[in-house]
Amino acid sequence: MTARTLYDKLWDDHLVRQSDDGTALIYIDRQLLHEVTSPQAFAGLREAGRQPRRRAANLAVADHNVPTTDRNAGIVDPVSRLQVQTLDSNCAEFGITEFDMADPRQGVVHVVGPEQGVTQPGMTIVCGDSHTATHGALGALAFGIGTSEVEHVLATQCLVARKMQNLRITLTGPLPEGIASKDMILAVIGLIGTSGGTGYAMEFAGSAVREASIEARMTLCNMAIEGGARAGLVGVDEATVSYMAGRPYVPSGSAFDNAAVAWREMVSDPDAAFDLEFELDVSRLRPQVTWGTSPEMVVSIDDVVPDPENAPDGNRTQDWVRALEYMGLESGTPINQIPLDKVFIGACTNGRIEDLRAAAAVANGRTVASGIKQALVVPGSGLVKRQAESEGLDEVFRNAGFEWREPGCSMCLAMNADRLDPGERCAATSNRNFEGRQGYGGRTHLVSPAMAAAAAITGCFTDPNEL
Amino acid sequence: MDPFIKYSSIVIPVDRSNIDTDAIIPKQFLKSVEKSGFGDNLFDAWRYLDQGEPGEDCSDRPRNEAFVLNQEPYCQGRILLARENFGCGSSREHAVWALRDFGIRTVIAGSFADIFFNNCFKNGVLPIVLPGADIDWLFNRDLSDEPVELEVDLERQALTTDDGRVYRFEIDDFKKNCLLQGLDDIALTLRHENEIQDYETRRAVEAPWLFGDLPSTDRV
């Protein structure tokens, strides 16, 4: 039998029907739903008189619009409130399980899925959200879809798709002390560009990935989409199988053992051919910081803001000039001398317990700089919050001057009340530095959790190892 | 979905690469639970000089006259032209709904992000990829004193300029037919109900854990 990649195997396992024209019908094992991209899908079902084909394959959670302050006060913004209520009523009407705002398991959908074991190796998983790529860290084929496709999956449990190509990113280590998987993925995007992975499933491999924790792998896969790839993937190993054990929606006993046998097959065969490959030696990687309005505009902490004349081509020069203007930066400014207004630690990229531990280790015994107007820590889920509190991390953050919040997407995209004001500059552990992403006129720099914490302490971008 | 019919229009040149869906329709408008009403907020942060809010009447808002969508004759355009990686970032289908609401049924770019590209077809919008040199020519001509008018003919897979240049474009047959006939994807898939059923039956034996009932509203 021909050697196959992990993506090939996942594709083959879920192929319902292959058409002569190259399109295929693939089966979807799980759909995750949130309030922003589902209302029109449910409305479509209702208009057509259709029902979900397999209610049990869906899980819903409100995350984008939820307040991160006192939940008992409800949602103040009436438009946000209506959207969350619409999810509640749609789930009730169509019989879909929902972790509502008051549920301790509520959180960012991409943190909740793996945490609950709703995400499992070998599955196909979709969500109306581009960061669905995150779940690929567990050896699942997971990708974001639009609302029409959300409706399509609800109605048919399938998607019409064309097979993607195979891309492998090999990261060789060891990763230096204090450098995070966030630094690795930012460096990868800097290398391949934001459309380098378009049309591909992006598998991460190599010693630095094997040595990375499952949560760190989720950070890598989360931002595959920022490199253009809808799906990020990491092959299953013993760390994956251990991670799955004991999670609420994972089978137990002999059923677990049977599943684990199948899960261990979820790796690329040694001889499998990839259509495109990149390799990056991360053994000397330095902390990464984005300077512009696209995740590919990234440099290391030791660099200066680049000169648009050095952009790869003429069209890019224009983009770089525009980005510098939007960001309010001058070429040649050392990255570690850029003063910040706000810090955001959280999001589906870096809102898990290991991220909070890394940030807390830096914040411990220190104080947020006086120039920082706000430093937010937003756990990825209620259970992450509970775990962090049991370790005393909330106290570490509060004592240092950070705000400790309720779980949600929060200031990653500012659909709730957490946002930047025009012109404000933020060190963020999220995934997108687009214009206005964290608030109208706001300026976002993407960094790791440790760097975000270090930046809060000094008021500028700072190598956490040098604190 | 309305069938895609051959039409001609002025081309709106937005000379940037990596135009993300946050720029096409900013997050505050995603709070809507409707599929329409996004046209006035297409490229909101570039098009207006203030911060827009959902439900706001846009007619009195200060416009950014430097942005093409506010300039004659481009504001009459029903075809959008951009550079590489158009529609990157968030999966929000609202980006396509905003383009369609504005009247744009065709986007021409050097390349598209995957999710946006798929979303177009679900809404009767045609994304066309052209080589860099052709994109350059179109920008040059469109930004000259004589903006280009294009005819989009999906049936023939051809773009024809007002001076007779013809650009052929590729599209997969399935998507082309869906657009031309305005077909409902879900109904098409449901024709294969038996195959879906067979797959589920077979898979439930091979991998029974995938079919365990997920729902439980019990709290931990």
Contacts between the chains, C-beta under 8 A, distances in Angstrom:
chain1	res1	chain2	res2	distance
A	16	B	192	7.1
A	16	B	195	5.5
A	16	B	196	5.7
A	16	B	199	4.6
A	17	B	192	5.6
A	17	B	195	5.0
A	19	B	174	7.0
A	21	B	172	6.5
A	21	B	173	4.8
A	21	B	174	5.0
A	22	B	172	6.3
A	22	B	174	7.8
A	23	B	172	6.9
A	23	B	174	4.7
A	25	B	189	6.5
A	25	B	192	6.0
A	25	B	195	7.2
A	25	B	196	7.5
A	27	B	196	7.3
A	27	B	199	5.6
A	27	B	200	7.6
A	27	B	203	7.1
A	29	B	210	5.2
A	30	B	214	7.7
A	36	B	30	5.2
A	36	B	31	7.6
A	36	B	92	7.5
A	37	B	91	6.9
A	37	B	92	6.7
A	37	B	93	7.1
A	39	B	33	3.8
A	40	B	33	6.9
A	40	B	34	7.1
A	40	B	35	4.8
A	40	B	93	7.7
A	43	B	33	7.4
A	43	B	35	7.6
A	48	B	186	7.2
A	50	B	186	7.4
A	53	B	196	8.0
A	55	B	215	6.8
A	56	B	211	7.9
A	56	B	212	7.9
A	56	B	213	4.5
A	56	B	214	4.7
A	56	B	215	5.6
A	57	B	214	6.5
A	58	B	214	7.4
A	59	B	214	6.2
A	59	B	215	7.9
A	64	B	30	7.8
A	65	B	31	6.8
A	77	B	31	7.8
A	79	B	31	4.3
A	79	B	32	7.6
A	79	B	54	5.5
A	79	B	55	7.5
A	80	B	31	5.7
A	82	B	31	7.7
A	82	B	33	6.7
A	83	B	31	5.2
A	83	B	33	6.0
A	86	B	33	5.0
A	95	B	215	7.9
A	96	B	215	7.5
A	97	B	214	6.3
A	97	B	215	3.8
A	97	B	216	7.0
A	97	B	217	6.2
A	103	B	219	6.2
A	104	B	219	6.4
A	104	B	220	6.7
A	105	B	219	7.0
A	105	B	220	6.3
A	118	B	214	6.7
A	120	B	209	7.4
A	120	B	210	7.7
A	122	B	207	7.1
A	122	B	210	7.9
A	123	B	210	6.6
A	128	B	91	6.0
A	128	B	93	7.7
A	129	B	90	7.9
A	129	B	91	5.8
A	130	B	89	6.8
A	130	B	90	5.5
A	130	B	91	4.2
A	130	B	115	6.0
A	143	B	115	8.0
A	144	B	91	4.0
A	144	B	115	5.5
A	145	B	91	6.4
A	145	B	115	6.9
A	145	B	118	7.4
A	146	B	91	5.7
A	146	B	92	7.7
A	146	B	93	3.7
A	146	B	96	7.4
A	146	B	115	6.3
A	146	B	118	6.4
A	146	B	119	3.8
A	146	B	122	6.3
A	147	B	35	7.9
A	147	B	93	4.3
A	148	B	93	6.2
A	148	B	119	6.9
A	148	B	122	3.5
A	148	B	123	7.1
A	148	B	185	7.2
A	149	B	118	7.0
A	149	B	119	7.9
A	149	B	122	7.1
A	151	B	186	6.9
A	152	B	185	5.8
A	152	B	186	5.4
A	152	B	189	6.7
A	155	B	186	5.0
A	155	B	189	7.8
A	155	B	190	7.3
A	156	B	186	6.2
A	156	B	189	4.5
A	156	B	190	6.2
A	156	B	196	6.7
A	157	B	196	6.7
A	157	B	200	7.7
A	158	B	189	5.8
A	158	B	192	7.9
A	158	B	196	5.9
A	160	B	174	7.5
A	160	B	185	6.3
A	160	B	188	7.7
A	160	B	189	6.5
A	162	B	172	7.1
A	164	B	114	8.0
A	194	B	18	5.7
A	194	B	85	6.0
A	194	B	88	5.8
A	195	B	18	7.5
A	195	B	84	6.1
A	195	B	85	4.0
A	195	B	88	6.9
A	195	B	111	6.0
A	195	B	113	7.1
A	198	B	85	7.0
A	198	B	111	6.4
A	198	B	112	7.8
A	198	B	113	6.3
A	198	B	114	5.9
A	199	B	114	6.5
A	225	B	89	7.8
A	228	B	85	7.1
A	228	B	88	7.1
A	228	B	113	6.7
A	228	B	114	7.5
A	230	B	114	4.9
A	230	B	115	6.2
A	248	B	216	7.9
A	248	B	220	6.8
A	249	B	212	7.7
A	249	B	214	6.1
A	251	B	209	4.7
A	251	B	212	6.3
A	255	B	208	7.4
A	255	B	209	5.8
A	258	B	208	7.9
A	258	B	209	7.2
A	259	B	207	7.6
A	259	B	209	4.6
A	262	B	207	6.1
A	294	B	18	5.0
A	294	B	20	7.8
A	296	B	18	7.8
A	315	B	17	5.8
A	315	B	83	5.8
A	315	B	84	7.7
A	316	B	17	7.0
A	318	B	15	7.3
A	318	B	16	7.6
A	319	B	16	6.3
A	319	B	17	5.8
A	319	B	18	6.9
A	322	B	16	7.4
A	383	B	220	7.6
A	413	B	22	7.7
A	413	B	27	5.2
A	413	B	90	7.8
A	414	B	27	6.3
A	415	B	27	5.2
A	415	B	28	7.3
A	415	B	30	6.8
A	415	B	31	6.8
A	422	B	51	7.7
A	432	B	20	7.6
A	432	B	22	7.1
A	432	B	89	6.1
A	432	B	90	7.7
A	434	B	20	4.8
A	434	B	22	4.4
A	434	B	23	6.6
A	434	B	89	6.1
A	435	B	22	7.2
A	435	B	23	6.1
A	435	B	45	6.5
A	436	B	22	6.4
A	436	B	23	7.6
A	436	B	26	5.7
A	436	B	27	7.9
A	436	B	45	5.1
A	437	B	22	5.5
A	437	B	27	7.7
A	440	B	26	7.5
A	440	B	45	6.6
A	440	B	51	4.2
A	441	B	51	7.6
